[in-house]
Amino acid sequence: MNSQAVLEQERTFDVDPVEEMRMRTWARRHYTPAEDRSINLHPIVLDEMVRKDAERGYPKSPR
């Protein structure tokens, strides 16, 4: 899933800034490599995990 697709999906959810930070924090604490993560996670969680992939220098996920 590319960043644009994630951003478009995020817009469909009404999440306040505090809840978004909670979700991003949860995603960092429960990070899972791309090949093991569920695509059923919330788009914000997936976006944060993709960002962490990039920080670690992993290639972009094919999802």
Backbone as numpy.savetxt, mean C-alpha at the origin, in Angstrom:
# Nx Ny Nz CAx CAy CAz Cx Cy Cz
0.18 -3.58 -9.42 -0.67 -2.41 -9.42 0.23 -1.17 -9.42
0.00 -0.30 -10.37 0.86 0.88 -10.43 0.34 1.98 -9.50
1.18 2.97 -9.28 0.86 4.04 -8.34 -0.40 4.79 -8.74
-0.58 5.03 -10.03 -1.76 5.75 -10.49 -3.03 4.97 -10.15
-3.00 3.67 -10.36 -4.17 2.85 -10.04 -4.47 2.90 -8.55
-3.42 2.87 -7.73 -3.62 2.94 -6.28 -4.22 4.28 -5.91
-3.72 5.36 -6.48 -4.26 6.68 -6.18 -5.72 6.78 -6.57
-6.08 6.22 -7.72 -7.47 6.25 -8.16 -8.35 5.46 -7.20
-7.86 4.33 -6.73 -8.63 3.54 -5.79 -8.77 4.25 -4.46
-7.73 4.92 -4.02 -7.77 5.64 -2.74 -8.87 6.69 -2.76
-9.08 7.32 -3.89 -10.09 8.36 -3.99 -11.50 7.82 -3.79
-11.69 6.53 -4.02 -13.02 5.95 -3.87 -13.35 5.66 -2.41
-12.39 5.76 -1.51 -12.59 5.51 -0.10 -12.55 6.82 0.66
-13.50 7.00 1.54 -13.53 8.21 2.35 -12.80 7.92 3.66
-11.51 8.21 3.68 -10.68 7.95 4.85 -10.11 9.27 5.34
-10.34 9.55 6.63 -9.81 10.80 7.16 -8.30 10.67 7.36
-7.59 11.78 7.47 -6.12 11.76 7.56 -5.58 10.93 8.73
-6.26 10.94 9.85 -5.80 10.16 11.01 -5.90 8.67 10.70
-7.01 8.26 10.13 -7.19 6.85 9.78 -6.17 6.42 8.72
-5.89 7.30 7.77 -4.89 6.98 6.76 -3.52 6.75 7.40
-3.15 7.60 8.35 -1.85 7.41 9.02 -1.83 6.10 9.81
-2.95 5.76 10.42 -3.02 4.49 11.14 -2.82 3.32 10.18
-3.45 3.40 9.02 -3.33 2.32 8.04 -1.91 2.22 7.51
-1.29 3.35 7.24 0.08 3.34 6.73 1.06 2.81 7.80
0.82 3.18 9.05 1.65 2.67 10.15 1.47 1.16 10.28
0.22 0.71 10.20 -0.04 -0.73 10.27 0.69 -1.45 9.13
0.63 -0.87 7.94 1.27 -1.49 6.77 2.78 -1.63 6.98
3.41 -0.63 7.56 4.85 -0.70 7.80 5.19 -1.72 8.88
4.37 -1.80 9.91 4.62 -2.76 10.99 4.37 -4.20 10.55
3.44 -4.37 9.61 3.06 -5.71 9.15 3.50 -5.94 7.70
4.60 -5.31 7.33 5.10 -5.41 5.96 5.25 -6.87 5.54
4.84 -7.15 4.32 4.96 -8.47 3.72 5.54 -8.29 2.33
6.51 -9.11 1.94 7.05 -9.01 0.57 5.93 -9.15 -0.46
6.12 -8.51 -1.59 5.08 -8.45 -2.63 4.55 -9.83 -3.02
5.43 -10.81 -3.13 4.98 -12.13 -3.58 4.12 -12.84 -2.54
4.15 -12.38 -1.29 3.37 -13.01 -0.23 2.16 -12.21 0.21
2.02 -10.98 -0.26 0.94 -10.14 0.26 -0.36 -10.36 -0.51
-1.44 -10.17 0.20 -2.77 -10.32 -0.37 -3.16 -9.07 -1.14
-3.77 -9.25 -2.30 -4.24 -8.10 -3.06 -5.57 -7.59 -2.48
-6.09 -8.30 -1.48 -7.35 -7.90 -0.85 -7.17 -6.88 0.27
-5.93 -6.48 0.51 -5.68 -5.44 1.52 -6.22 -4.11 1.02
-6.46 -3.21 1.93 -6.94 -1.87 1.57 -5.92 -1.20 0.65
-6.36 -0.44 -0.33 -5.44 0.22 -1.27 -4.38 1.10 -0.58
-4.73 1.73 0.52 -3.75 2.56 1.23 -2.66 1.67 1.82
-3.04 0.52 2.36 -2.07 -0.42 2.92 -1.15 -0.93 1.80
-1.75 -1.30 0.68 -0.94 -1.78 -0.45 0.01 -0.69 -0.95
-0.47 0.54 -1.03 0.37 1.65 -1.47 1.57 1.83 -0.55
1.34 1.74 0.75 2.45 1.93 1.70 3.45 0.79 1.60
2.96 -0.43 1.36 3.88 -1.56 1.20 4.69 -1.42 -0.08
4.09 -0.90 -1.14 4.82 -0.65 -2.38 5.89 0.41 -2.15
5.56 1.43 -1.36 6.55 2.46 -1.03 7.73 1.86 -0.26
7.42 0.96 0.66 8.48 0.31 1.42 9.33 -0.58 0.51
8.68 -1.24 -0.45 9.44 -2.01 -1.45 10.46 -1.12 -2.14
10.02 0.07 -2.56 10.90 1.00 -3.27 12.05 1.45 -2.37
11.76 1.69 -1.09 12.81 2.10 -0.16 13.87 1.01 -0.01
13.43 -0.23 -0.08 14.36 -1.36 0.05 15.05 -1.70 -1.27
14.62 -1.05 -2.34 15.24 -1.28 -3.63 14.70 -2.48 -4.37
13.51 -2.96 -3.95 12.90 -4.09 -4.63 12.24 -3.61 -5.91
12.21 -4.46 -6.93 11.51 -4.08 -8.16 10.01 -3.93 -7.89
9.34 -3.17 -8.74 7.91 -2.98 -8.59 7.17 -4.29 -8.74
6.11 -4.41 -7.96 5.29 -5.62 -8.00 4.53 -5.69 -9.31
4.39 -6.89 -9.89 3.64 -7.01 -11.13 2.15 -6.85 -10.97
1.65 -6.78 -9.74 0.21 -6.66 -9.49 -0.28 -5.30 -9.76
